[in-house]
């Protein structure tokens, strides 16, 4: 298993609030090391355009969360 890598990125666009109470903000960020790349990240707390955030990039980031883990097996 690989170790998480920490990187800094600048917030370039606020996409909206997510969650039951809207406590998570989804933002588009631009890594400071690679200015031509853009990512979407979820941020907890106050954030504004132009802020520099520190995020941890792991292998699990960006994988779809809609996998079904049913206990019933295949339905015929």
C-alpha positions as CSV (number, residue, x, y, z in Angstrom):
1,X,0.0,0.0,0.0
2,X,1.4,3.4,-0.9
3,X,1.8,6.3,1.5
4,X,-0.4,9.4,1.1
5,X,1.2,12.4,-0.6
6,X,0.6,15.9,0.8
7,X,0.3,18.7,-1.7
8,X,-0.8,22.3,-1.8
9,X,-3.4,23.7,-4.2
10,X,-5.1,27.0,-4.9
11,X,-8.9,27.2,-5.0
12,X,-10.0,28.5,-8.4
13,X,-13.7,27.8,-8.3
14,X,-16.4,27.1,-5.7
15,X,-18.8,24.5,-7.1
16,X,-21.3,24.3,-4.2
17,X,-22.2,22.9,-0.9
18,X,-22.9,19.2,-0.2
19,X,-24.0,17.2,2.7
20,X,-27.1,17.1,4.8
21,X,-26.5,20.6,6.4
22,X,-24.2,21.9,3.7
23,X,-21.0,21.8,5.9
24,X,-18.8,20.5,3.1
25,X,-17.9,22.7,0.2
26,X,-16.9,21.2,-3.2
27,X,-14.2,23.2,-4.9
28,X,-12.1,23.1,-8.0
29,X,-8.4,23.4,-7.1
30,X,-5.2,23.9,-9.1
31,X,-2.0,22.2,-7.7
32,X,0.8,24.7,-7.2
33,X,3.3,22.1,-8.6
34,X,1.3,21.5,-11.8
35,X,-0.6,24.7,-12.9
36,X,-2.3,23.1,-15.9
37,X,-4.1,20.5,-13.9
38,X,-7.5,20.9,-12.1
39,X,-9.1,18.7,-9.5
40,X,-12.3,18.6,-7.5
41,X,-12.0,18.4,-3.8
42,X,-14.3,18.5,-0.8
43,X,-13.3,20.9,1.9
44,X,-14.7,21.2,5.4
45,X,-14.7,24.7,6.8
46,X,-14.6,28.2,5.3
47,X,-13.0,28.5,1.9
48,X,-12.7,31.4,-0.6
49,X,-11.4,31.7,-4.1
50,X,-7.7,32.1,-4.0
51,X,-7.1,30.2,-0.8
52,X,-4.2,27.8,-0.6
53,X,-5.3,24.5,0.8
54,X,-3.3,21.5,1.8
55,X,-4.8,18.2,0.7
56,X,-3.7,14.6,0.9
57,X,-3.8,12.6,-2.3
58,X,-4.3,8.9,-1.9
59,X,-5.1,6.0,-4.3
60,X,-8.8,6.0,-3.1
61,X,-9.4,9.6,-4.1
62,X,-11.6,9.9,-7.2
63,X,-12.9,6.3,-7.2
64,X,-16.7,6.0,-7.7
65,X,-18.6,5.5,-4.4
66,X,-21.6,3.9,-6.0
67,X,-20.6,0.2,-5.7
68,X,-23.3,-2.1,-4.5
69,X,-22.3,-4.5,-1.7
70,X,-25.5,-6.5,-1.5
71,X,-25.8,-9.5,0.8
72,X,-28.4,-11.1,-1.5
73,X,-26.1,-12.0,-4.3
74,X,-27.2,-12.0,-7.9
75,X,-31.0,-11.6,-8.6
76,X,-32.3,-13.8,-11.4
